[in-house]
Structures are given as C-alpha cells and as structure tokens.
C-alpha cells in the first residue's frame, strides 16, 4: 500500500469522527438554546411521523419490537454475553474494550440528559411513553455504541458475502431503532441525530484508544472499519470449529433427516396427547371444577394475598415471561457455543424452546380453558389457561441447561445446575397460581409436556455427543487454544 493510500485510510475515520463530534456539539448548543427553527422542525417531524403509525396496531407492535432491541436490558445483555464469550476465548483486550465502551455510554447518556433537560414530545396520538429527558436519545446512542462495538470486535470472523451481510444488518438495525423512537413519538428528530452523532464520536475515541494499546505492544496497525479491531483474533472469534468429516455428505444428510423427522413426529404425538388431556378436562365440566384442587388452591391463594406477596409474585412470574426466557436462552446458546465450539448444544436448546413455544400456542388455542374464577393480578392475557406457558418454558429452559452442563462438564459443581432446574419451576408454579392465572392441572400438564419433550429431544439429538473431554480437548470451563496447548509436549528422543 502506498503512503498516500495509507494516509487516506487513516484520515478518513478521523474526519468522520470529527464531523460527528461537531454535529453533536452544534445540536447540543441549539437544543439547549431552544433555537426556534430547530424547534419548529422537530415538532412538525414528531407530529407527522407519529401520525403514520397511530391507529395501526400491527404496525405499532412491530415498531415496539424494534425499539425493544435498543433497550438497555437487551444492549447490556448482548454486551455482557459477548464479554463472557471473549473471556472464555481469552481475548482480554477485547473484553476490556467492550466494557469500557459500554460504561462510557452508560455515563454519557444520563449526564447529558440532565445537562440539557429537554422535555419529551407531546403528540396527538401517544402510543408509547418514555422516561427521563429527551436529548439525546438513549436508544439511538446505546444502539450505535453497543452494536457498533460488537461490529468492530467480531468483524474479523466474517469474510466475503457474510461480511457484507453483517455490515448491512448492523447498519439497518441501528437506523431502524432510531426511526422507531420517532414513530413512537417519544423523541424529536434532533434527539436521534444527536444520539447517533455522539455514538459515532465515542466509538471513534474508544477505537483510537484500542489502536494505541495495540501499538504499545508492537501489534500491526489496522483499519477497524474494514478489518476489525483485532484481525489476528479471527480464529477465536469464529463461533465454532468445522465439524469433522467422518461420513459422506449424503449419509450425514440422511441421518440428520431421520433426526428431524423423529423430532417432528414426537412433537405431534406429545401435542396431541396434551391437547386430548385438555379437551377431556373441558368436556367433563372441570374447566373450573375442583379436579386435583383446581378450585380450592387458586381460591386459597386469592384469600391470602398481601401487597408484599403481590409484588414478589410479579417478579417471580416475570422470570418465566417470554422476554426473560428469550434473553436467558440466547445468552446460554452463545456461551455454550463459545465454550464447546460445537453447534449441537445450540441446536438442542433451540429445538427444545421453539418446540415448547409452538406446542403451548397450539394447545392453548385448541383447548381454550378459562382462567380460574378468582380476581386476576395480570390483565389482558392473550392466551387461555391450559397449559401454563410460563411453567413449560421455564422447566424446558433450566432443565435443558442442566442437561447440557452435566453432559459436557466434569466435576461435582456441574450438579449445582440441578438447583435452578428445580427451584425455578417451583417458584413459577407458585407465582402463577398465586396470581390467579392457572389451575394446578395447568401446571401439571406443563410439567408433563416438559418431561416428555426434553426426554425425546435429548434422546434424538444427543446434545453431549461431542463433549470436549476427548483426546486433545479440555473439559468444559477450560477452553482449548491451539497456540497455548502444552498437553502434547514431545517426549525426549531415546537412542
């Protein structure tokens, strides 16, 4: 590469970061001074964009789902999970980069909001409500910092078409989250632009600091936007190692096809059995009868409610809600992929959880059992009582995690994962019955489904088949690194 080209490559990111910093400073000044032309544009844009989605419930649901991807809970879960993965792979410099970059965003956002003190937009058709001040947009800032940092860290793991796809997905996601804040009417246009400008500035500063740390250790200079922060970490950043070619492709395809067919057939049989049980409960007039305490137990819980128990039951119940289950499932898959470098555990957990969700929705839609005839602490629940989705999802998730850990790990500590596998379902069962949302037979049906489904998927997929205690590999918790493996030292030659 010529000196001129190298200079241009170095100056281009610097120019972009400088322009972003100037834009943010200008917007901060104009918003703080309440410059009339900017205020006029912001108010017109807020009203016009909000009117595009108001009155369209399906569109609003999609926009809210997009904006959820920029919420602090999701962003910190992604950052924390990525940091754990990098720590497992022993890429400590990248771990520090992610944590420092995220901590900076966490500090900048509330400090600047308090400094400016701008109120949220007031629109004609409010469909969402934001907390705190308006400038800059926390979702816009957080998403560009979090997803941008993940992009710079994991870019070396991609090549060719996958790299272009990765870039497009990240850019589209960041843009969509910012636009979603405008459509929901919780931010002005300048709030989102300010969040993006500040995010680019902070990313540029942290990337430059990372580059300085590399130079201090004698590492070669890189272009983070096109090569990633640490190109030489590509082998450790790749999600999994290639599967060994032990059989012909058509034999493997046939075997995988048989496994998939077995999973589908088993799912249909289990769903059919549970649906039959639910229908039997309904036709025998036990929808709200006292079969196995279906009437007595919910009424006993309702009679012993207190404000404190109501609060704690809500916390416990939310641990089995779709959002929390999804976050824990995704984090578990990522961590297991990082440790085992095999897709089999991820496929096992994905099949278990997607199968549970599909089964719950199918059975609930067919059986249509009413909720217990007591006051409900949760309102506007979209599904019926039989079976309990919270209970089935919680049991499948935590028992599935225990199956994976016990199958892959070595040592007594692996059996500690049986504790959440038992405690979490019990806690969810009590919370759901306390809140008046499920009968005892709904809970028992979920346990029966989870037991049958977990057993079937475990036997068919065999998630621990490729556990890492084979020759040349290490047990779970001690990641394998080719450049650091001293377990195969050559024996001294004899003559």
VENCORPE-V88350 format. One record per residue. N is the residue number from 1. NEAR is the number of other C-alpha atoms within 10 Angstrom. Layout:
N;NEAR, N;NEAR
//
This chain:
1;5, 2;7, 3;8, 4;9, 5;10, 6;11, 7;10, 8;12, 9;13, 10;14, 11;12, 12;11, 13;16, 14;16, 15;11, 16;15, 17;21, 18;16, 19;15, 20;22, 21;20, 22;15, 23;18, 24;24, 25;15, 26;13, 27;21, 28;20, 29;13, 30;16, 31;21, 32;14, 33;10, 34;13, 35;12, 36;11, 37;9, 38;14, 39;16, 40;12, 41;13, 42;18, 43;16, 44;14, 45;19, 46;24, 47;20, 48;16, 49;19, 50;23, 51;18, 52;13, 53;19, 54;17, 55;12, 56;10, 57;11, 58;10, 59;13, 60;19, 61;12, 62;12, 63;20, 64;18, 65;13, 66;19, 67;23, 68;16, 69;17, 70;27, 71;16, 72;16, 73;12, 74;16, 75;20, 76;18, 77;15, 78;19, 79;21, 80;17, 81;17, 82;23, 83;21, 84;19, 85;23, 86;22, 87;17, 88;18, 89;19, 90;14, 91;17, 92;14, 93;14, 94;23, 95;20, 96;15, 97;19, 98;24, 99;17, 100;13, 101;20, 102;21, 103;12, 104;15, 105;22, 106;16, 107;10, 108;16, 109;19, 110;15, 111;12, 112;15, 113;18, 114;13, 115;12, 116;17, 117;16, 118;17, 119;15, 120;18, 121;19, 122;13, 123;18, 124;13, 125;14, 126;15, 127;17, 128;12, 129;12, 130;13, 131;8, 132;14, 133;20, 134;23, 135;30, 136;32, 137;27, 138;30, 139;27, 140;29, 141;28, 142;26, 143;29, 144;30, 145;28, 146;25, 147;19, 148;19, 149;25, 150;19, 151;20, 152;22, 153;25, 154;24, 155;26, 156;23, 157;19, 158;18, 159;12, 160;7, 161;9, 162;12, 163;16, 164;12, 165;13, 166;16, 167;18, 168;11, 169;12, 170;17, 171;15, 172;11, 173;19, 174;25, 175;16, 176;17, 177;25, 178;27, 179;19, 180;26, 181;29, 182;23, 183;26, 184;26, 185;29, 186;25, 187;31, 188;27, 189;24, 190;23, 191;29, 192;26, 193;21, 194;27, 195;25, 196;28, 197;26, 198;29, 199;27, 200;22, 201;23, 202;23, 203;22, 204;22, 205;15, 206;17, 207;21, 208;16, 209;13, 210;19, 211;19, 212;14, 213;13, 214;17, 215;13, 216;9, 217;8, 218;9, 219;13, 220;11, 221;13, 222;17, 223;17, 224;21, 225;14, 226;13, 227;18, 228;23, 229;26, 230;25, 231;20, 232;14, 233;17, 234;16, 235;15, 236;23, 237;21, 238;16, 239;19, 240;15, 241;13, 242;9, 243;9, 244;6, 245;8, 246;8, 247;9, 248;9, 249;10, 250;9, 251;11, 252;13, 253;12, 254;12, 255;12, 256;14, 257;12, 258;13, 259;16, 260;16, 261;13, 262;16, 263;20, 264;12, 265;12, 266;17, 267;21, 268;12, 269;11, 270;18, 271;21, 272;15, 273;14, 274;21, 275;23, 276;15, 277;15, 278;24, 279;19, 280;14, 281;19, 282;17, 283;9, 284;9, 285;11, 286;16, 287;24, 288;16, 289;17, 290;15, 291;15, 292;12, 293;13, 294;20, 295;19, 296;14, 297;18, 298;24, 299;18, 300;13, 301;16, 302;17, 303;11, 304;9, 305;12, 306;9, 307;8, 308;8, 309;14, 310;15, 311;10, 312;12, 313;20, 314;17, 315;13, 316;18, 317;21, 318;17, 319;17, 320;26, 321;16, 322;14, 323;12, 324;13, 325;19, 326;15, 327;14, 328;15, 329;19, 330;17, 331;19, 332;18, 333;18, 334;20, 335;18, 336;21, 337;20, 338;24, 339;21, 340;27, 341;23, 342;21, 343;19, 344;19, 345;29, 346;21, 347;14, 348;21, 349;25, 350;16, 351;18, 352;22, 353;23, 354;12, 355;20, 356;25, 357;16, 358;12, 359;24, 360;25, 361;15, 362;14, 363;22, 364;19, 365;15, 366;14, 367;21, 368;17, 369;24, 370;16, 371;20, 372;23, 373;16, 374;16, 375;14, 376;18, 377;14, 378;12, 379;8, 380;6, 381;10, 382;6, 383;17, 384;21, 385;23, 386;34, 387;31, 388;27, 389;25, 390;23, 391;30, 392;29, 393;27, 394;29, 395;28, 396;25, 397;28, 398;23, 399;23, 400;25, 401;22, 402;20, 403;22, 404;23, 405;21, 406;20, 407;18, 408;23, 409;20, 410;16, 411;9, 412;8, 413;10, 414;17, 415;14, 416;12, 417;17, 418;16, 419;12, 420;17, 421;20, 422;13, 423;13, 424;19, 425;24, 426;15, 427;18, 428;27, 429;27, 430;19, 431;25, 432;27, 433;26, 434;27, 435;23, 436;21, 437;25, 438;29, 439;33, 440;25, 441;21, 442;24, 443;26, 444;18, 445;20, 446;27, 447;22, 448;14, 449;24, 450;24, 451;15, 452;14, 453;24, 454;24, 455;12, 456;18, 457;23, 458;17, 459;12, 460;18, 461;19, 462;15, 463;23, 464;20, 465;11, 466;16, 467;20, 468;24, 469;13, 470;9, 471;6, 472;11, 473;17, 474;19, 475;17, 476;21, 477;13, 478;14, 479;19, 480;20, 481;14, 482;11, 483;6, 484;7, 485;13, 486;9, 487;9, 488;7, 489;7, 490;7, 491;6, 492;6, 493;5, 494;4, 495;3
//
